[in-house]
Amino acid sequence: MRKRFEPQFILGQLPIEETRIPLKCRAPLVALVAALKKLYITPEWNEKIFMLLEQKILSGKKKTGRYGMNLWQVFVLAQTRLSLNCSYDELHHISNNDKMIRQLMGVEADYGFEDFEFEYQNILDNVGLLDDQTVRELNEVIVSFGHEVFKKKDTEALALKTDSFVVESNVHFPTDYNLLWDCSRKCLDTVDIFLEKYPKIEGWRKIDNWRNELKKMMRNLGFANRSGGKDKEKRVLKSASQYVEKAKLLSTKISKSIQDFPTQEDSDLFQILELERFKKLLDKHIDLVERRLIKGEVIPHEEKMFSIFEQYTEWITKGKLNPAVELGKRTAITTDEFHLIIDYKIMENESDSEIVKELAKRVLSKYKVGSWSFDKGFWHKDNKALLKEEIAKLVMPKKGKCNQQERLEETDRIFVRLRNKHSAIESNINELEHCGLNRCSDRGYEHFKRYIGLAVCAYNLKRIGRRLIQIARAEQEFKQAA
């Protein structure tokens, strides 16, 4: 059973509404707390946030049983983690030691009273309850709240900017031979789980030797590939042949042994399925290494895999220096003149120009748009024709050479001014990367999507919080001057 927040004060508890915001501090956590406090004390936005959290976390649950972490605490901790780009260990420390965050969550006690402490696993389990769809809906509420804080009129059209960047997934740099090692070690790790549980399983007395030999061969092949000198091709061929032969022997051994592994419990069946999955990947990468390094084939891009753990990962060539290649997913964001992110999309093997129609349909159904700027990557004649009908001031520079009419359009004073303003989105992207979107530390594609959504929410809340602090500081200075 969960509550929205704890309505009944306990002895010594400090009220959430009285959380003190230091107006002279520019730390990101202070801006976040200012926005969250305003959300909490404003009934209109408070109700919308809690309705979304209840739909996701409490839907289908009985209203009886032990009290879990309340919904407000889940929301605050999720935003704090991405606002500071911190690990769960650091979040655990903050939740038990930062007085400002603790008071905002309603667990800080006055001097002399016993403090409530969060457990690490409790934080990990509860923050993970949110999903991508819920976070998207939360962001829409936060953007509407932000427009109220920035005094946007309902009839006022937005000035939008759209750009894309790469959010890296948590993977090492892939080569077919180190991915073959990943497959091999995961197969052996799964066999190890059975050996610990059922020591009488026969045929795996030398499992440590299998692991050491395969790792040594992988390193030898990597060294031969990197080094130069005479007869390099022969050394690479010899190392690759030994490595592939050993991996094939492992695959054969697993195929013969897997039928003899016990399935006395459900967990055993799960481990059998995992072992079969990793064996399929092992066979795939044996084939890739053999074809590329032994037979000299060029592997088509669509056959390659860039991580056996984060299989959604894409190889993205940027066409720029430092870095030239990134491993992850392209993400497109759309910001308004208040620098709030009103829309974001994770791109599935899509180019910038391919997402414009869907983006326009999604954004124009929710907002009135006065101007919208893109960079050259989004240009396509169909995209431009579509948006021209809906938007008075469209900035979408053409790829390649312009004709006379297009040249006149792109040298227009308003077009040039809006194109120059478009560069502001680069600073928004940089700030987002400081909110954790430089590299996603969570595992699995669903968690990857949620991670991006939470980072966007945390970014928007910090922007709103800074504005609230500016307003409060101006009011304080006015009172002092009077």
Order of alpha helices (4+ residues) and beta strands (2+ residues): alpha-alpha-alpha-alpha-alpha-alpha-alpha-beta-alpha-alpha-alpha-alpha-beta-beta-beta-alpha-beta-alpha-beta-alpha-alpha-alpha-alpha
